[in-house]
Amino acid sequence: MAGVQLEQVRKVYDNGHVAVAGASFEARPGELLVLVGPSGCGKTTTLRMIAGLETITSGTLRIGDRVVNDVAPKDRDIAMVFQSYALYPHMTVAENLAFGLKLRGESAQTITQRVRDAADMLGLADMLDRQPRALSGGQRQRVALGRALVRQPQVFLLDEPLSNLDAKLRLSMRVEIARLHRRLGTTTVYVTHDQIEAMTLGQRIVVFNRGEIQQIDTPMNLYSRPANLFVAGFLGSPAMNFLRGTVRRDGGLVLDCAAGKVALGDAGTALDAHMGKEIVAGIRPEDLRPSGGGASSATQLTAQLEVVEPVGNEVFLNLRCGGSELVARTPPGALPECGSDITLSYAPSALHFFDAASERRIG
């Protein structure tokens, strides 16, 4: 088992485009580390550099104790699973699983044993004689995982392996991958654009945007203490609500914004340096709740309900408060009518503050 360490790894293409700008992070031995971000943010390019499929412009890449910048992919002791299944259509499941081992010159006994073990682990034992066209999408993806599994590499690299599956299959395969990692304990670097996948699978998450790392932390730390506006808005569904305005004192600390005067509560000294300046206050949808009348008026907002989205176990209320759009997440129950005014209460301690210019977290 080996870790993966990147030190100021850059990728600049011939046309001058900087795909990855000095990435530094470590996937610890046995860790499942997720790289997440929107399309074009550099996460897949980073994974391909780890795999040896992209050259590194500068920086140092280590797998275990070895610097592998100039080591061929086949000699890095890694196995990669791609977004596309990339199975050989003329081969059976067993032949697809065994193909890489045959190229490596493994003995027939070793190949048979590893193929059988992988098939048992992934529920493919009764499908070994089938060809890929006779399998469902989820079964094909399990074969692709099994082909990496039989290699018994030091590091698994997974590039958006669930993107081509429907929602139900994505959920079941996500659970399957988590179980496999717990059972095998192999260092795994997993790339996805889906923040739900990132939050549920990753022991730690590296958040990318425009080729730069925004934050590295555990899923819940990223959610509860985002380092900047991008991370705050990217992680969470629905996304965090943002109110941009000026910090003032008006019988207490308030944010003078399009939604009116929003009470900020006791922010301590965090906002002292921003008095009279523009900041962004953020609040998660679950922290905005229709008021039952018990909350202080200082911690309430009045908004007009525009759209109601019932999704079964919860309801999303899309609201307009002055010139700001807000989303509140509430339990199911009696739904207010669209167009009506409702009062929302919040705890000032649930507010997140960001500098409007730098977009970095305050406090």
N, C-alpha and C positions, 0 to 999 in steps of 0.2 A: 504494500500500500504506500502510495507516494502523494505528496501534496503538489500543488501547482502555484508557482509564484511569478508574478509579473512586476517588473520594476521599470517604470517610466517607458512602457512599450508604446511606440507610435507606429501608425501606418499612414503614409502619405503617398498618394498615387502620382503617376507621371504628370497628370494635368494640374497638380498642385492641391487637389482635394485632400483635406485632412480627415480621414475616416475615424481614426482613433488618436486622441491627443494625450499621450503620456499616461496610460492606464497603469495604476499600481494597486494590486490587491493579491490576496493569497487564498486559495482553496485549501484548507487544512486537510491533512490526511484523514480520509473517512468522511469528509463533510460533503453535503449536498448544497452547493452554492449556485444561486440563480442569478443570471444576468438578465435584467429586464429594462425595457424602454420602448419608445415608439419606433416605427419603421424608419430605417436610415440613421439610427442613433449610434451604430458602431458595435453593437453587441455580437452580431453574427461574425463580423470581421475579426473581432477579438477571439472568438471561438475558433475560427479558421486559422488564426495565427498560432493558437495553442496546438492545433492539429497538424500544423506544418503545411496547410493548403494555401496560405498566404505568407509571403515573405515579410519579415519585420524590418521596418525602416530604421528604427533605433530602439534602444532599451535592451533589457535582459529578460529572458524567459527560462525558468527552471521547472523541470519535472523531477521531483525528488531532489537529489543533490546535484543533478546534471544540468548544465546549461545546454539548451537544445535549439538555440537560434538557428543553427545550420545543420541540424540533424534531420534526416529524411523522415517523412511521416511514418513509414513502416518500421522505423527503428525507435520510435518514441514510446512504444508500449502503451498506446491508447486505442480506444475503440469508439467510433462515432456513429450516432444514429441521426439520420437526416429527416427533414420535413417530409420529403417524398420517401416512400417505402424502399425504392431502389432494389426490388427483388428481381431475381432472374426468372422471367415468366415460363421458360421451358424446363425449369428444375422443380422438383418437389420441395415441400417444406424441409424435409430432412437434408436434401442436397443443398438448399440455400443455407441452412444452418452450418453445414459441414464445409462449405466451399472455402472460406477463409482459412480454416485449419489445414485443409489439403494444400493450399498454396504455401503454408508455413512448414510443410513437411512433417506434420504430426503423424504418429502411428495410427493405424486403423483402429486399434483398441481404444486409444485415447479419444479419437474422434467420435466413435460410437458412444462412449461413456458420457462425454461432454454434451453431445447432442441429446441423449436421453435425459440427462439431468436438467438441461435448459428447457426441454419440452415439458417435463413434469412440473417444473417451477412455473411455467407460463401457461399451463393448461393446453398444450398443443400435442399431447401424446397421441391422441386419436386422429390427428390431422397430418401426420408425417408423410403420408403417401399422396397428399393432395398437392395440386399446383396452385399458385397464387390466385388465379382467376376463379377458383372455387372457394375462396375465403372472403369473409366480410372485411370491411376497413379496419375494424379493431383487431381482427385475427392477423391481418397482414402486418399491422404495426407491432403486434406481439412477436411475429417472426423476425421483424427488423431488430427488435430489442434482443431477441434470442441470439441472432447472428453476432451481435456485439458481446453478449453474455458469454458465449462459448470461448471467446478469446481469452477470458480471465485477465484483462489488462490491469495496469496500475490505475488508469484513469478512464472514466466514461465521459464522453462529450455528447450532449443531446441538443440538437438544433431544432427547436420548435416541433418536437415529434408528434404533437397532438393537434396541430393546426388544421389538418385535413379531415378530422373526425367531427361527427355531430356532437351536440351538447351532452347527450347522455353517455356516449362513448368516451368523451373527454373526461367526464367525471370518473368513470370506472377505470380508465387507463391511468388517471392521476393517482388514484388509490393504489393501483398495481405497481406503479413506479415507486411510490413511497414505501410499499411493503418490500419490494426488491432491494431498495437501498438499505432499509433496516436489517434485512437478512444478510446482505452481502458486505455492507460497510465499505464499498469501494468509493474512492474519491470521485465525485460527479460534478461536472459543470453543465448547467442546464440553461439554455437560452429560450426566452419567450417574450412576446409582446403583451401577453395576457396577465394583468396584475393579480387576478384571482389565482392562477396557476403559481405565480411567484410567491404569493402570500401563503398558500397552503402547502407548497412543496419545500420551499427554501428554508434551510436552517439559518442561513444569512442571505441577504439580497444585495446585489450591486446594481444601483439605479444609474442608467446611462441616459444622456441627452446630448445630441449634436456632437458625438464623439468624445464627450467628457463625462467622467464619473461625478455624479451629483451627491451620492451618499452611499455608505456601506453600513448595514446594521441588520439586526434581527427583524423579522416581519413586524412585530408589535411595536418595537422602538421606532421603526420608520413611520408607522401609522400614528403613533401618539406624539412623536417629536420630529416631524419632518424638518430637514435642514434648510429648505428653501421653498419658494412658491411652486416650482415645478414638481418636486416630490409630493408636496401637500395635495396638489391637484391631480397627480397621476395615480396615486395609490388611494383606493377607496371608490366604491360604486354604490350610490351616486357620489360624484366628486365633492370635495369640500366646498362650502360656500365662501365667497370672498367679498368683503366690503372695504372699498378703498376710500380713505378720507383723512382728515386732519385731527391730530390729538389736541384736545383742549380741556380746560377745567371749567365746568359749569355745574357747581354744586356737587362736584365729583369728577372723576376722569371720564371723558366721553370721546367718542369718535364722531366727528361731524362729517357725515357722508350722504350719499343719495338716498339712503334709507331713513334719514333723519339723524337724531342724536342718539347714538348707541352707547349705553352704559358699559364701561370697561371694567368696573369693579376695582379691586385693589390689585393693581399690576406691580406693586412694589416700586423698586427703582428702575425696573426694566425699561419704562417708557420716558424716564426723566430727560434723557438726551434727545428725545423725539418730540418734545412739547412744541406745538405750533408747526410741526412738520407732517408730511404725508406718510402714512403707513398703510398696510393692508391687514385687516383682521379676518381671520378664518374661523369657521365653525363647521363641524361635521353635521350632516343631515340628521343623525340620530340624537344630536344635542339640541335640536330645535323641536319643541313639543307644543302642541296646542294647549293653551293655558286653561286650567280648571278654575282659575280665579284666585288661587292661593299665592301666586308669585307676586313679588313687588313690581309695581309699574315701572320701576327703574330697570328691570331686567326683562322687559317685554317689548315685542315688536308687533305692530299691526300690519297685516299683509292681505292682499287680495288673492284668492285661490283661482288659478287659471286652468290647471289640468290635474286630474286625479288618476294615479296609476296603481290600481290594486294588483298585487302579484302573489296573492295567496296568504302567505304568512306575515306579510307586511304591506304597507301602503306608502307610496311616494306622493307627496303633495308638492306640486310645482306652483310657486307663488311669486307675486310681484310686490315688492316693498319699496315704495317710492320709485326710484329709477333703477333698483337692483332686483335681479332675479335670484330666488332662493329655492332650495329643495329641502323638505323636511321628511324624515322617515318615521312613520308611526305604526303602532300595532293595528291589526284589522279591527273593524268595528263600524259604528255608524259613520258614514262618510258625509262631510259637508258638501253643499252644492257649489258647483263652479260659479264664479262670479261673486261669491259671498266674501265678506271680510272675516278673517279669523285672527285671534291673538296668539302669538307664539311666545313661550317663555324659554329662557336659557340660563345656564349658570355661567357667570363671567369667568370662572376657573376653566371652562371648556374652550375659551377663546385662544387662538394661536395668533401671534403677531409677527409680521414680516416687514422689513424695510422696503419701502416702495421703490427706491432707486436700485439697490443691490439685489433685492428679492431674497436676501438671507434672513434666517430666523432671528428674532429679537428675544434675548433672554434665554 
